[in-house]
Amino acid sequence: MAKEKIKPTDGYGPHEMKKISSAVRLVWQRCKARQIAVKRCTNEDGYFVCEQCKNKTPKIKIDHIIPVGTLRDGFIERLFCPSTGLQGLCVSCHGAKTKLENAARKLK
């Protein structure tokens, strides 16, 4: 069987949505709210402290308390939330939260 050739979308298709989403997330990496959240999680030793399990960690993931979701339906408003809508999580806590959110999304 030959592979079915995917036709390019003329305009605003899934490929373009993914590119736009990635570009906007790059801008978010430098936003003030994210910087405040990172600073809030940094202790005097230079380590980060997970806001969920309270453990010291060399790496922190800045997570949106309310999931951002897809590009449709208020993506930018949820992405660029105040620093109070963000939390610093260790890799383990972030992975567990993401797994739960993905499972809940599949149930919808």
C-alpha positions in Angstrom: 0.0 0.0 0.0 1.2 3.4 -0.9 1.2 6.1 1.7 -1.6 8.6 1.4 -0.1 12.0 0.5 -1.3 14.7 2.9 -2.4 17.8 1.1 -1.2 21.1 2.5 -3.8 23.4 4.0 -4.4 26.7 2.4 -4.4 29.0 5.3 -4.9 28.3 9.0 -4.4 24.5 9.3 -3.0 22.3 12.1 0.6 22.8 10.9 0.2 26.6 11.0 -1.5 26.4 14.4 1.5 24.4 15.8 4.0 26.9 14.5 2.0 29.8 15.9 1.7 28.1 19.3 5.4 27.4 19.4 6.3 31.0 18.5 4.0 32.4 21.2 5.4 30.0 23.8 8.9 31.3 23.0 7.7 34.8 23.7 6.1 33.6 27.0 9.5 32.2 28.1 10.7 35.8 28.5 7.5 37.3 30.1 7.7 39.1 33.5 5.2 36.8 35.2 7.3 33.7 34.4 10.4 35.6 35.7 8.6 36.4 39.0 7.6 32.7 39.3 11.2 31.5 38.8 12.4 34.0 41.4 9.8 32.9 43.9 11.1 29.3 43.6 14.7 30.2 44.0 16.2 29.9 47.5 19.4 31.5 48.8 21.6 28.5 47.9 20.8 29.0 44.2 18.6 25.9 44.2 15.0 25.8 43.3 12.2 24.7 45.6 9.2 22.8 44.2 6.1 24.6 45.2 4.2 21.3 45.5 6.5 18.9 47.3 8.8 21.6 48.8 11.9 19.6 47.8 15.1 21.3 46.6 15.8 20.6 42.9 18.4 21.8 40.4 15.8 22.2 37.7 12.3 23.7 37.9 9.4 23.6 35.4 7.2 26.7 35.4 3.7 25.3 35.1 0.3 26.9 34.5 -2.1 26.1 37.4 -4.9 26.3 34.9 -3.9 24.3 31.8 -3.2 26.5 28.7 -4.6 23.9 26.2 -4.7 24.5 22.5 -4.4 27.6 20.4 -8.2 27.9 20.2 -10.5 29.3 22.9 -8.4 31.8 24.9 -4.9 30.3 24.5 -3.0 33.6 24.7 -5.0 34.8 27.7 -4.4 31.6 29.6 -0.7 31.5 28.6 0.0 35.1 29.7 -1.6 34.9 33.1 -0.3 36.7 36.2 2.5 35.1 38.2 -0.1 33.9 40.7 -1.4 31.6 38.0 2.0 29.9 37.7 3.8 27.4 39.9 7.3 26.1 40.0 7.4 22.3 40.0 10.2 19.8 40.1 10.4 17.5 37.1 8.7 14.7 39.0 5.7 16.8 40.2 5.3 18.4 36.8 5.3 15.0 35.1 2.6 13.7 37.4 0.5 16.8 36.9 0.8 16.6 33.1 -0.1 12.9 33.1 -3.3 13.7 35.1 -4.2 16.6 32.8 -3.7 14.5 29.7 -5.8 11.6 31.1 -8.6 14.1 31.9 -8.4 15.6 28.4 -8.8 12.2 26.8 -12.0 11.6 28.9 -13.7 14.7 27.4 
